Amino acid sequence: MIKITVDEAYAFDYYSILELKYNNGYILKEYLEQTIQDLHNAIGIRLTNIVLESIEYQKLKNANLLTFEAVDKAKTDEVAASYVDKCNYQRMIAKKNLQAKFFNTKLSETKIGYDKHNIN
């Protein structure tokens, strides 16, 4: 395994994706447990739990579920690529909100091309 430095919201985004995959039977529980341990080590058990129990995290997890479902539907052309992109943009907004609320810094991640959409 390799550990890299990422924004806190990015780490929680990753964890929420693992949760969705675990809940749908795609990964083993060990992956989820290792990632929660990494979060605990990085920011502490208390703050990790506060974030995981927050509305912001729930919105991030819901955005990931929406994106996950959209990508699945796009595989058989049930939805347009622009819809998948809009779902992913909602995910980005959720990450930004989580980062701002709990870590008081902006995301270092930059998404490009969203000026093409009139999305709020």
MDTraj code that builds the backbone (N, CA, C; nanometers):
import mdtraj as md
import numpy as np

residues = "MET ILE LYS ILE THR VAL ASP GLU ALA TYR ALA PHE ASP TYR TYR SER ILE LEU GLU LEU LYS TYR ASN ASN GLY TYR ILE LEU LYS GLU TYR LEU GLU GLN THR ILE GLN ASP LEU HIS ASN ALA ILE GLY ILE ARG LEU THR ASN ILE VAL LEU GLU SER ILE GLU TYR GLN LYS LEU LYS ASN ALA ASN LEU LEU THR PHE GLU ALA VAL ASP LYS ALA LYS THR ASP GLU VAL ALA ALA SER TYR VAL ASP LYS CYS ASN TYR GLN ARG MET ILE ALA LYS LYS ASN LEU GLN ALA LYS PHE PHE ASN THR LYS LEU SER GLU THR LYS ILE GLY TYR ASP LYS HIS ASN ILE ASN".split()
xyz = np.array([
    [0.0835, -0.1188, 0.0000],
    [0.0000, 0.0000, 0.0000],
    [0.0875, 0.1244, 0.0000],
    [0.0305, 0.2310, -0.0517],
    [0.0995, 0.3591, -0.0558],
    [0.0096, 0.4638, 0.0099],
    [0.0679, 0.5503, 0.0861],
    [-0.0081, 0.6585, 0.1499],
    [0.0340, 0.7884, 0.0848],
    [-0.0659, 0.8720, 0.0527],
    [-0.0393, 1.0005, -0.0091],
    [-0.1107, 1.1100, 0.0688],
    [-0.0649, 1.2321, 0.0532],
    [-0.1262, 1.3455, 0.1200],
    [-0.2400, 1.3983, 0.0330],
    [-0.3592, 1.4041, 0.0913],
    [-0.4774, 1.4561, 0.0219],
    [-0.5553, 1.5453, 0.1175],
    [-0.6429, 1.6270, 0.0604],
    [-0.7330, 1.7059, 0.1437],
    [-0.8177, 1.6120, 0.2287],
    [-0.8587, 1.6605, 0.3441],
    [-0.9391, 1.5791, 0.4348],
    [-1.0691, 1.5343, 0.3670],
    [-1.1360, 1.6254, 0.2974],
    [-1.2620, 1.5899, 0.2310],
    [-1.2401, 1.4840, 0.1237],
    [-1.1253, 1.4881, 0.0588],
    [-1.0907, 1.3864, -0.0397],
    [-1.0831, 1.2496, 0.0286],
    [-1.0231, 1.2461, 0.1465],
    [-1.0126, 1.1208, 0.2216],
    [-1.1508, 1.0687, 0.2622],
    [-1.2387, 1.1594, 0.3051],
    [-1.3744, 1.1175, 0.3415],
    [-1.4544, 1.0766, 0.2182],
    [-1.4288, 1.1405, 0.1062],
    [-1.4908, 1.1012, -0.0194],
    [-1.4510, 0.9575, -0.0532],
    [-1.3241, 0.9295, -0.0409],
    [-1.2727, 0.7949, -0.0664],
    [-1.3393, 0.6944, 0.0284],
    [-1.3479, 0.7310, 0.1553],
    [-1.4096, 0.6411, 0.2527],
    [-1.5569, 0.6152, 0.2172],
    [-1.6289, 0.7201, 0.1757],
    [-1.7702, 0.7015, 0.1427],
    [-1.7874, 0.6101, 0.0215],
    [-1.6945, 0.6191, -0.0731],
    [-1.6978, 0.5289, -0.1887],
    [-1.6747, 0.3846, -0.1430],
    [-1.5796, 0.3667, -0.0529],
    [-1.5560, 0.2322, 0.0007],
    [-1.6787, 0.1807, 0.0751],
    [-1.7445, 0.2683, 0.1506],
    [-1.8677, 0.2279, 0.2203],
    [-1.9721, 0.1776, 0.1215],
    [-1.9918, 0.2519, 0.0138],
    [-2.0896, 0.2111, -0.0873],
    [-2.0516, 0.0773, -0.1495],
    [-1.9242, 0.0607, -0.1795],
    [-1.8792, -0.0657, -0.2389],
    [-1.8950, -0.1813, -0.1398],
    [-1.8625, -0.1559, -0.0136],
    [-1.8775, -0.2601, 0.0882],
    [-2.0254, -0.2967, 0.1058],
    [-2.1104, -0.1953, 0.1163],
    [-2.2535, -0.2195, 0.1366],
    [-2.3175, -0.2949, 0.0205],
    [-2.2558, -0.2848, -0.0970],
    [-2.3073, -0.3555, -0.2144],
    [-2.2314, -0.4853, -0.2426],
    [-2.1440, -0.5239, -0.1491],
    [-2.0765, -0.6519, -0.1599],
    [-1.9594, -0.6569, -0.2565],
    [-1.9030, -0.5402, -0.2910],
    [-1.7938, -0.5376, -0.3877],
    [-1.6546, -0.5453, -0.3252],
    [-1.6422, -0.5088, -0.1996],
    [-1.5111, -0.5148, -0.1342],
    [-1.5240, -0.5801, 0.0029],
    [-1.4110, -0.6224, 0.0557],
    [-1.4063, -0.6829, 0.1881],
    [-1.4072, -0.5751, 0.2968],
    [-1.4547, -0.6115, 0.4130],
    [-1.4620, -0.5191, 0.5260],
    [-1.3237, -0.4676, 0.5671],
    [-1.2205, -0.5459, 0.5441],
    [-1.0852, -0.5047, 0.5828],
    [-1.0437, -0.3726, 0.5185],
    [-1.0845, -0.3492, 0.3932],
    [-1.0500, -0.2245, 0.3250],
    [-1.1144, -0.1054, 0.3957],
    [-1.2379, -0.1235, 0.4334],
    [-1.3112, -0.0194, 0.5061],
    [-1.2474, 0.0053, 0.6421],
    [-1.2144, -0.1012, 0.7121],
    [-1.1544, -0.0898, 0.8455],
    [-1.0162, -0.0248, 0.8399],
    [-0.9370, -0.0570, 0.7393],
    [-0.8048, 0.0040, 0.7258],
    [-0.8168, 0.1540, 0.6996],
    [-0.9122, 0.1912, 0.6179],
    [-0.9293, 0.3329, 0.5855],
    [-0.9798, 0.4109, 0.7061],
    [-1.0696, 0.3550, 0.7833],
    [-1.1166, 0.4262, 0.9034],
    [-1.0022, 0.4388, 1.0032],
    [-0.9176, 0.3393, 1.0114],
    [-0.8006, 0.3464, 1.0988],
    [-0.7060, 0.4567, 1.0522],
    [-0.6875, 0.4687, 0.9216],
    [-0.6039, 0.5756, 0.8669],
    [-0.6618, 0.7131, 0.9001],
    [-0.7935, 0.7258, 0.8911],
    [-0.8583, 0.8526, 0.9281],
    [-0.8378, 0.8819, 1.0765],
    [-0.8558, 0.7821, 1.1591],
    [-0.8338, 0.7991, 1.3034],
    [-0.6911, 0.8450, 1.3310],
    [-0.5956, 0.7817, 1.2669],
    [-0.4551, 0.8171, 1.2876],
    [-0.4235, 0.9586, 1.2404],
    [-0.4896, 1.0007, 1.1345],
    [-0.4594, 1.1312, 1.0757],
    [-0.5247, 1.2469, 1.1508],
    [-0.6523, 1.2306, 1.1898],
    [-0.7231, 1.3450, 1.2504],
    [-0.7866, 1.3135, 1.3851],
    [-0.7720, 1.1918, 1.4318],
    [-0.8281, 1.1530, 1.5612],
    [-0.9644, 1.0878, 1.5490],
    [-0.9939, 1.0040, 1.6460],
    [-1.1210, 0.9300, 1.6469],
    [-1.2390, 1.0254, 1.6621],
    [-1.2256, 1.1216, 1.7521],
    [-1.3367, 1.2129, 1.7803],
    [-1.3787, 1.2909, 1.6562],
    [-1.2828, 1.3555, 1.5895],
    [-1.3166, 1.4349, 1.4711],
    [-1.3655, 1.3460, 1.3571],
    [-1.3064, 1.2301, 1.3423],
    [-1.3525, 1.1367, 1.2388],
    [-1.4997, 1.1043, 1.2609],
    [-1.5363, 1.0737, 1.3842],
    [-1.6757, 1.0389, 1.4141],
    [-1.7696, 1.1566, 1.3950],
    [-1.7253, 1.2761, 1.4324],
    [-1.8076, 1.3961, 1.4126],
    [-1.8370, 1.4147, 1.2636],
    [-1.7349, 1.4016, 1.1817],
    [-1.7535, 1.4173, 1.0366],
    [-1.8457, 1.3086, 0.9826],
    [-1.8224, 1.1834, 1.0204],
    [-1.9033, 1.0725, 0.9688],
    [-2.0497, 1.0823, 1.0088],
    [-2.0785, 1.1488, 1.1197],
    [-2.2166, 1.1636, 1.1655],
    [-2.2826, 1.2918, 1.1162],
    [-2.2122, 1.3687, 1.0357],
    [-2.2613, 1.5003, 0.9930],
    [-2.3526, 1.4939, 0.8707],
    [-2.4298, 1.5991, 0.8547],
    [-2.5139, 1.6167, 0.7364],
    [-2.4253, 1.6300, 0.6120],
    [-2.3124, 1.6989, 0.6272],
    [-2.2222, 1.7181, 0.5137],
    [-2.1699, 1.5852, 0.4609],
    [-2.1355, 1.4948, 0.5517],
    [-2.0877, 1.3635, 0.5080],
    [-2.2009, 1.2856, 0.4424],
    [-2.3204, 1.2940, 0.4981],
    [-2.4346, 1.2241, 0.4398],
    [-2.4621, 1.2748, 0.2988],
    [-2.4495, 1.4059, 0.2789],
    [-2.4688, 1.4615, 0.1444],
    [-2.3597, 1.4135, 0.0488],
    [-2.2380, 1.4035, 0.0975],
    [-2.1285, 1.3518, 0.0156],
    [-2.1536, 1.2062, -0.0215],
    [-2.1951, 1.1281, 0.0751],
    [-2.2242, 0.9870, 0.0500],
    [-2.3400, 0.9718, -0.0495],
    [-2.4428, 1.0554, -0.0350],
    [-2.5555, 1.0515, -0.1285],
    [-2.5120, 1.0922, -0.2692],
    [-2.4247, 1.1923, -0.2781],
    [-2.3736, 1.2354, -0.4087],
    [-2.2921, 1.1235, -0.4727],
    [-2.2161, 1.0515, -0.3923],
    [-2.1405, 0.9384, -0.4452],
    [-2.2326, 0.8266, -0.4921],
    [-2.3395, 0.8022, -0.4189],
    [-2.4364, 0.7002, -0.4601],
    [-2.5008, 0.7400, -0.5926],
    [-2.5398, 0.8663, -0.6042],
    [-2.6007, 0.9156, -0.7267],
    [-2.5031, 0.9013, -0.8442],
    [-2.3782, 0.9369, -0.8220],
    [-2.2756, 0.9255, -0.9260],
    [-2.2515, 0.7793, -0.9627],
    [-2.2424, 0.6947, -0.8608],
    [-2.2216, 0.5516, -0.8814],
    [-2.3331, 0.4937, -0.9690],
    [-2.4579, 0.5284, -0.9362],
    [-2.5722, 0.4793, -1.0125],
    [-2.5723, 0.5350, -1.1550],
    [-2.5355, 0.6622, -1.1692],
    [-2.5320, 0.7246, -1.3017],
    [-2.4265, 0.6595, -1.3906],
    [-2.3099, 0.6324, -1.3349],
    [-2.2044, 0.5674, -1.4120],
    [-2.2506, 0.4285, -1.4564],
    [-2.3173, 0.3576, -1.3674],
    [-2.3686, 0.2250, -1.4013],
    [-2.4681, 0.2333, -1.5171],
    [-2.5588, 0.3311, -1.5116],
    [-2.6579, 0.3484, -1.6179],
    [-2.5937, 0.3935, -1.7481],
    [-2.4886, 0.4722, -1.7388],
    [-2.4206, 0.5208, -1.8590],
    [-2.3545, 0.4067, -1.9364],
    [-2.3221, 0.2998, -1.8678],
    [-2.2582, 0.1856, -1.9337],
    [-2.3481, 0.1248, -2.0406],
    [-2.4793, 0.1400, -2.0238],
    [-2.5744, 0.0886, -2.1233],
    [-2.6523, 0.2033, -2.1886],
    [-2.5973, 0.3228, -2.1818],
    [-2.6545, 0.4430, -2.2454],
    [-2.7942, 0.4782, -2.1955],
    [-2.8244, 0.4424, -2.0710],
    [-2.9536, 0.4801, -2.0125],
    [-2.9562, 0.6271, -1.9728],
    [-2.8397, 0.6853, -1.9500],
    [-2.8292, 0.8280, -1.9193],
    [-2.7181, 0.8886, -2.0028],
    [-2.7285, 1.0188, -2.0235],
    [-2.6272, 1.0907, -2.1008],
    [-2.5013, 1.1131, -2.0171],
    [-2.3904, 1.1274, -2.0851],
    [-2.2647, 1.1568, -2.0165],
    [-2.2743, 1.2880, -1.9398],
    [-2.3496, 1.3835, -1.9930],
    [-2.3650, 1.5120, -1.9237],
    [-2.4353, 1.4940, -1.7894],
    [-2.5255, 1.3972, -1.7787],
    [-2.5912, 1.3694, -1.6511],
    [-2.4901, 1.3144, -1.5506],
    [-2.4047, 1.2245, -1.5952],
    [-2.3003, 1.1699, -1.5081],
    [-2.2109, 1.2836, -1.4599],
    [-2.1756, 1.3720, -1.5507],
    [-2.0916, 1.4856, -1.5170],
    [-2.1593, 1.5758, -1.4129],
    [-2.2873, 1.5987, -1.4281],
    [-2.3609, 1.6816, -1.3314],
    [-2.3667, 1.6137, -1.1943],
    [-2.3815, 1.4832, -1.1925],
    [-2.3787, 1.4094, -1.0656],
    [-2.2415, 1.4237, -0.9995],
    [-2.1384, 1.4124, -1.0790],
    [-2.0031, 1.4248, -1.0266],
    [-1.9770, 1.5664, -0.9760],
    [-2.0367, 1.6649, -1.0402],
    [-2.0236, 1.8029, -0.9945],
    [-2.0897, 1.8198, -0.8571],
    [-2.2045, 1.7573, -0.8374],
    [-2.2707, 1.7624, -0.7060],
    [-2.1820, 1.6998, -0.5990],
    [-2.1115, 1.5978, -0.6368],
    [-2.0144, 1.5338, -0.5470],
    [-1.9047, 1.6324, -0.5095],
    [-1.8574, 1.7078, -0.6055],
    [-1.7537, 1.8075, -0.5796],
    [-1.8042, 1.9152, -0.4834],
    [-1.9270, 1.9592, -0.5022],
    [-1.9852, 2.0590, -0.4124],
    [-1.9924, 2.0033, -0.2704],
    [-2.0335, 1.8783, -0.2580],
    [-2.0426, 1.8152, -0.1255],
    [-1.9050, 1.8063, -0.0598],
    [-1.8025, 1.7745, -0.1384],
    [-1.6659, 1.7693, -0.0839],
    [-1.6215, 1.9073, -0.0369],
    [-1.6483, 2.0091, -0.1178],
    [-1.6108, 2.1461, -0.0807],
    [-1.6780, 2.1868, 0.0500],
    [-1.8064, 2.1553, 0.0624],
    [-1.8805, 2.1918, 0.1834],
    [-1.8275, 2.1205, 0.3069],
    [-1.7964, 1.9938, 0.2927],
    [-1.7402, 1.9180, 0.4047],
    [-1.6047, 1.9759, 0.4453],
    [-1.5215, 2.0042, 0.3478],
    [-1.3887, 2.0601, 0.3751],
    [-1.4006, 2.1939, 0.4485],
    [-1.4880, 2.2803, 0.4001],
    [-1.5041, 2.4134, 0.4603],
    [-1.5594, 2.4054, 0.6022],
    [-1.6545, 2.3165, 0.6239],
    [-1.7188, 2.3075, 0.7557],
    [-1.6245, 2.2539, 0.8630],
    [-1.5502, 2.1492, 0.8316],
    [-1.4723, 2.0819, 0.9359],
    [-1.3226, 2.1121, 0.9351],
    [-1.2720, 2.1627, 0.8250],
    [-1.1274, 2.1782, 0.8169],
    [-1.0835, 2.3198, 0.7810],
    [-1.1810, 2.4064, 0.7577],
    [-1.1563, 2.5500, 0.7432],
    [-1.0493, 2.5838, 0.6386],
    [-1.0378, 2.5010, 0.5375],
    [-0.9468, 2.5276, 0.4264],
    [-1.0183, 2.4926, 0.2963],
    [-0.9682, 2.5470, 0.1879],
    [-1.0238, 2.5141, 0.0572],
    [-0.9602, 2.3855, 0.0060],
    [-1.0327, 2.3179, -0.0812],
    [-0.9779, 2.1995, -0.1459],
    [-0.8636, 2.2394, -0.2383],
    [-0.7615, 2.1586, -0.2420],
    [-0.6537, 2.1834, -0.3373],
    [-0.6906, 2.1269, -0.4748],
    [-0.7867, 2.0341, -0.4763],
    [-0.8335, 1.9733, -0.6011],
    [-0.9069, 2.0781, -0.6853],
    [-0.8811, 2.0778, -0.8139],
    [-0.9464, 2.1711, -0.9044],
    [-1.0201, 2.0934, -1.0120],
    [-1.1475, 2.1220, -1.0261],
    [-1.2262, 2.0619, -1.1330],
    [-1.2330, 2.1634, -1.2461],
    [-1.2217, 2.1145, -1.3672],
    [-1.2246, 2.2044, -1.4817],
    [-1.3419, 2.1721, -1.5726],
    [-1.3852, 2.2716, -1.6486],
    [-1.4894, 2.2510, -1.7477],
    [-1.6307, 2.2755, -1.6995],
    [-1.6493, 2.3070, -1.5730],
    [-1.7852, 2.3253, -1.5229],
    [-1.8447, 2.4589, -1.5615],
    [-1.7664, 2.5459, -1.6215],
    [-1.8205, 2.6707, -1.6735],
    [-1.9111, 2.6437, -1.7939],
    [-1.9044, 2.5232, -1.8481],
    [-1.9897, 2.4855, -1.9604],
    [-2.1343, 2.4605, -1.9161],
    [-2.1502, 2.4353, -1.7871],
    [-2.2832, 2.4078, -1.7322],
    [-2.3301, 2.5284, -1.6527],
    [-2.4565, 2.5478, -1.6501],
    [-2.5150, 2.6512, -1.5659],
    [-2.5713, 2.5827, -1.4427],
    [-2.4788, 2.5387, -1.3544],
    [-2.5169, 2.4616, -1.2371],
    [-2.4878, 2.5438, -1.1129],
    [-2.5801, 2.5443, -1.0202],
    [-2.5579, 2.6122, -0.8919],
    [-2.5491, 2.5125, -0.7810],
])
top = md.Topology()
chain = top.add_chain()
for i, resn in enumerate(residues, 1):
    res = top.add_residue(resn, chain, resSeq=i)
    for name in ("N", "CA", "C"):
        top.add_atom(name, md.element.get_by_symbol(name[0]), res)
traj = md.Trajectory(xyz[None], top)
